Amino acid sequence: MGLKKKLFPRKGKEKDDLISKAKGHIHRLNVINRNYSKRAEISRKNAKIALKRGEKGRAKNYLIQYKSYNAKVDRTTNIRGKIERQIQAIEEGQLISATGDIFSGIRDELEYIATKASPAKVAEIAEDSEAYVAEIEEAADILAGDPEIDLAIDVTDELNQLETEMLLDQGGTMPEAPSDDLQYIPEYGEEFEEEVGVKSKEKLQDEIEKLRKELQS
């Protein structure tokens, strides 16, 4: 292949045009061959006629024409065969090239998928996901906090006093299940004028003090 062909390779359309021209040339060779064959047949018939007429010299000339036409048929057939083999080689080469492109595309796609779905990558994604979940849960715990710590209120003494009073009321034993009179008092309702929200430290202290006085009375 020359330098020009390397620098300026034929495009797909030009290759198709070349194959079309080659097939058109084969058709032309077939027409020429049919004409040569007909002329060869006519020359042989004329040779027979010349012999019947006793004209051997003319009969030889017709036979020479007959053999000459047959030689032309053979040469044309050989040329046609070479062109056909080259066309077949081009078409087969195009098929192989297209198949190679398909395999190449499939390989690249498989490589991309394998990279994205490799065991190591999946394990890494799963590990990262678990870490993110843990971070979110930790952030939620931080936001939720501990009211006793956040508000700096120590109710240990009050809690111990309530447990002692409950034990005395129940004869020294804790109740296994709450009865109707031990149901929790609703914290929110129509009787509450305040909006639902976090109460201030002072209000919580006042309520605890009030509850302790009620228990002592």
C-alpha positions as CSV (number, residue, x, y, z in Angstrom):
1,M,0.0,0.0,0.0
2,G,1.4,3.4,-1.0
3,L,1.9,6.4,1.3
4,K,-1.1,8.1,-0.3
5,K,-3.4,5.3,0.5
6,K,-2.1,5.1,4.1
7,L,-2.7,8.8,4.6
8,F,-6.0,8.9,2.7
9,P,-7.7,5.5,3.1
10,R,-10.8,4.8,1.1
11,K,-14.1,5.7,2.7
12,G,-17.0,3.2,3.0
13,K,-18.9,4.7,0.1
14,E,-15.8,4.6,-2.2
15,K,-15.3,0.9,-1.3
16,D,-19.0,0.2,-2.2
17,D,-18.6,2.1,-5.5
18,L,-15.5,0.0,-6.3
19,I,-17.3,-3.2,-5.7
20,S,-20.2,-2.1,-7.8
21,K,-17.9,-1.2,-10.7
22,A,-16.1,-4.6,-10.4
23,K,-19.5,-6.4,-10.5
24,G,-20.5,-4.3,-13.5
25,H,-17.2,-5.3,-15.2
26,I,-17.9,-9.0,-14.5
27,H,-21.3,-8.6,-16.2
28,R,-19.6,-7.0,-19.2
29,L,-17.1,-9.9,-19.4
30,N,-20.0,-12.4,-19.3
31,V,-21.6,-10.7,-22.3
32,I,-18.3,-10.7,-24.2
33,N,-17.9,-14.4,-23.4
34,R,-21.4,-15.3,-24.7
35,N,-20.5,-13.4,-27.9
36,Y,-17.2,-15.3,-28.2
37,S,-19.0,-18.6,-27.6
38,K,-21.6,-17.9,-30.3
39,R,-18.9,-16.9,-32.8
40,A,-16.9,-20.0,-32.0
41,E,-20.0,-22.2,-32.6
42,I,-20.7,-20.4,-35.9
43,S,-17.0,-20.8,-37.0
44,R,-17.2,-24.6,-36.3
45,K,-20.4,-24.9,-38.3
46,N,-18.9,-23.0,-41.1
47,A,-15.9,-25.3,-41.0
48,K,-18.2,-28.3,-41.5
49,I,-19.9,-26.6,-44.4
50,A,-16.6,-25.8,-46.0
51,L,-15.6,-29.5,-45.8
52,K,-18.9,-30.5,-47.4
53,R,-18.1,-28.2,-50.2
54,G,-14.6,-29.6,-50.5
55,E,-13.0,-26.3,-49.4
56,K,-10.4,-27.6,-46.9
57,G,-8.4,-24.4,-46.8
58,R,-11.4,-22.4,-45.8
59,A,-12.4,-25.1,-43.4
60,K,-9.0,-24.8,-41.7
61,N,-9.5,-21.0,-41.4
62,Y,-12.9,-21.5,-39.7
63,L,-11.4,-23.9,-37.3
64,I,-8.6,-21.4,-36.5
65,Q,-11.3,-18.9,-35.7
66,Y,-13.1,-21.5,-33.7
67,K,-10.0,-22.1,-31.5
68,S,-9.2,-18.4,-31.3
69,Y,-12.7,-17.6,-30.0
70,N,-12.5,-20.5,-27.5
71,A,-9.1,-19.1,-26.3
72,K,-10.6,-15.7,-25.8
73,V,-13.4,-17.3,-23.8
74,D,-10.9,-19.0,-21.6
75,R,-8.9,-15.8,-21.0
76,T,-12.0,-13.8,-20.2
77,T,-13.2,-16.5,-17.9
78,N,-9.9,-16.4,-16.0
79,I,-10.0,-12.6,-15.7
80,R,-13.6,-12.8,-14.5
81,G,-12.6,-15.5,-11.9
82,K,-9.7,-13.3,-10.6
83,I,-12.0,-10.3,-10.2
84,E,-14.7,-12.4,-8.5
85,R,-12.2,-13.9,-6.0
86,Q,-11.0,-10.4,-5.1
87,I,-14.5,-9.1,-4.7
88,Q,-15.2,-12.1,-2.4
89,A,-12.1,-11.3,-0.5
90,I,-13.2,-7.6,0.0
91,E,-16.7,-8.6,1.1
92,E,-15.3,-11.3,3.4
93,G,-12.8,-8.7,4.8
94,Q,-15.6,-6.2,5.4
95,L,-17.6,-8.9,7.2
96,I,-14.6,-9.8,9.4
97,S,-13.8,-6.1,10.0
98,A,-17.4,-5.4,11.0
99,T,-17.4,-8.5,13.2
100,G,-14.2,-7.3,14.8
101,D,-15.7,-3.9,15.5
102,I,-18.7,-5.7,17.1
103,F,-16.4,-7.8,19.3
104,S,-14.4,-4.8,20.2
105,G,-17.5,-2.9,21.2
106,I,-18.8,-5.8,23.3
107,R,-15.4,-6.2,24.9
108,D,-15.3,-2.5,25.9
109,E,-18.8,-2.7,27.3
110,L,-18.0,-5.8,29.3
111,E,-14.9,-4.1,30.6
112,Y,-16.9,-1.1,31.7
113,I,-19.6,-3.2,33.3
114,A,-17.0,-5.4,35.0
115,T,-15.3,-2.3,36.4
116,K,-18.5,-1.0,37.8
117,A,-19.7,-4.3,39.1
118,S,-16.5,-5.9,40.2
119,P,-16.6,-7.7,43.6
120,A,-14.1,-5.2,45.0
121,K,-16.1,-2.3,43.8
122,V,-19.4,-3.7,45.1
123,A,-17.8,-4.5,48.5
124,E,-16.4,-0.9,48.6
125,I,-19.8,0.5,47.8
126,A,-21.5,-1.6,50.5
127,E,-18.8,-0.7,53.1
128,D,-19.2,3.0,52.3
129,S,-23.0,2.7,52.5
130,E,-22.8,1.1,55.9
131,A,-20.4,3.9,57.1
132,Y,-22.8,6.6,55.8
133,V,-25.7,4.9,57.7
134,A,-23.6,4.8,60.9
135,E,-22.7,8.5,60.5
136,I,-26.4,9.4,59.9
137,E,-27.5,7.4,63.0
138,E,-24.7,9.0,65.0
139,A,-25.8,12.5,63.9
140,A,-29.4,11.6,64.8
141,D,-28.3,10.5,68.3
142,I,-26.4,13.8,68.6
143,L,-29.5,15.8,67.6
144,A,-31.8,13.8,69.9
145,G,-29.3,14.2,72.8
146,D,-30.1,13.5,76.5
147,P,-32.5,16.0,78.0
148,E,-30.9,15.5,81.5
149,I,-27.5,16.3,80.1
150,D,-28.6,19.0,77.6
151,L,-30.7,20.9,80.1
152,A,-28.2,20.3,83.0
153,I,-31.1,19.0,85.2
154,D,-30.3,16.3,87.8
155,V,-33.5,14.4,88.8
156,T,-31.8,11.4,90.4
157,D,-33.0,12.3,93.9
158,E,-36.6,12.9,92.8
159,L,-36.6,9.6,90.8
160,N,-35.3,7.7,93.9
161,Q,-38.0,9.3,96.1
162,L,-40.8,8.4,93.6
163,E,-39.6,4.8,93.5
164,T,-39.5,4.6,97.3
165,E,-43.1,6.0,97.5
166,M,-44.4,3.6,94.9
167,L,-42.8,0.7,96.8
168,L,-44.5,1.8,100.0
169,D,-47.8,2.2,98.3
170,Q,-47.6,-1.3,96.8
171,G,-46.5,-3.1,100.0
172,G,-42.9,-3.2,99.1
173,T,-43.3,-4.6,95.5
174,M,-43.3,-2.9,92.1
175,P,-46.5,-3.5,90.1
176,E,-46.0,-5.9,87.2
177,A,-48.4,-4.0,84.8
178,P,-49.8,-0.5,85.1
179,S,-53.5,-0.3,86.3
180,D,-55.9,2.3,85.1
181,D,-55.0,4.7,87.9
182,L,-51.3,4.4,86.9
183,Q,-51.8,5.5,83.3
184,Y,-49.5,8.4,82.2
185,I,-51.1,11.9,82.3
186,P,-51.3,13.4,78.8
187,E,-48.7,16.1,78.3
188,Y,-50.6,17.9,75.6
189,G,-54.3,18.7,75.2
190,E,-56.9,21.4,75.2
191,E,-56.1,22.3,78.8
192,F,-52.6,23.2,77.7
193,E,-52.2,26.7,76.2
194,E,-48.6,26.4,75.3
195,E,-47.5,25.3,71.9
196,V,-45.8,21.9,71.5
197,G,-42.1,22.4,71.9
198,V,-39.1,22.2,74.1
199,K,-39.8,23.7,77.5
200,S,-37.3,26.0,79.2
201,K,-35.1,24.9,82.0
202,E,-37.0,27.1,84.5
203,K,-40.4,25.6,83.6
204,L,-39.2,22.1,83.9
205,Q,-37.7,22.8,87.3
206,D,-41.0,24.4,88.4
207,E,-43.0,21.3,87.3
208,I,-40.6,18.9,89.1
209,E,-40.9,21.0,92.3
210,K,-44.6,21.0,92.0
211,L,-44.8,17.2,91.5
212,R,-42.5,16.6,94.5
213,K,-44.7,18.8,96.7
214,E,-47.8,16.8,95.6
215,L,-46.1,13.5,96.4
216,Q,-45.1,14.8,99.9
217,S,-48.6,16.0,100.8
